[in-house]
Structure formats: C-alpha cells, structure tokens
C-alpha cells in the first residue's frame, strides 16, 4: 500500500511540473521518414530547461498509457513515434518567463545579461522530489 501512495505522490509531482511548464515549456519535434517509410518524430532539446526536468519529461513519455484496463489498445490515433537523438537539435522556442529559478538550466541562466535575467522574471525555486527511476 505504501508503494501506491508513493507512486501517487510522484505522479502528482510530475503533474505539477507539467502544469507549471505549460505547453510553451514542452519540447518540439522534427519529423523524418524512416527506412520503412513511417513518419518518426525526433525530440528537440530545450536548452534553457535543466536536465532534471528533461529526465522528468522522459519518465512521462516512457510511461504513457496506451492500453485500457483490459490490456486492449485504446481507440483513436496511435501516439506519435518520438525518438531522442544523442545530439538533438535545439528548439527555437524562447524560454518562458516567470518560472521558478530551478526550472532554468543554471549554465544557461548564468550566461544571460542582467537585462535578460530581469525579463525572465524567475521566481523562487520550488522543491523537486528526488525520483529514482
């Protein structure tokens, strides 16, 4: 029973991260056609987002539920085939302003000018649970 409560806490934490980032904080994709003539989407890197949040997004991607409780395929279009490259292309999306300071990569943030930091309007850090996957 403790494991179920722990899993619920982790998913609530991940949901709060998604809610904070919103659609603008998600990675974009670039599409290609593979050797079997299927469309494949490669995840672009979000350079301003820290690795800890990228790993959280990967957890969510890996755990997407594509079957029903009876282990049947869910109706509707199948999810996109998204792959991650070793050296991904960086997205052209601008960093979102007003996020907690720990939602920005520290090296990226350090490189900003004082004016850019003021425009980013980072808020105080929020607690990020340590998740061992």
Protein Blocks (a to p, Z undefined) as FASTA:
>chain_A
ZZmmmmmmmmmmmmmmmmmnommlpccddddddfkopacddddddfkbcfklmmmmmmmm
mmpcfbdfkopacedjddddddddfbdcddfbdcdehiafklpcfklmmmpcfklmmmno
pacddddddddZZ
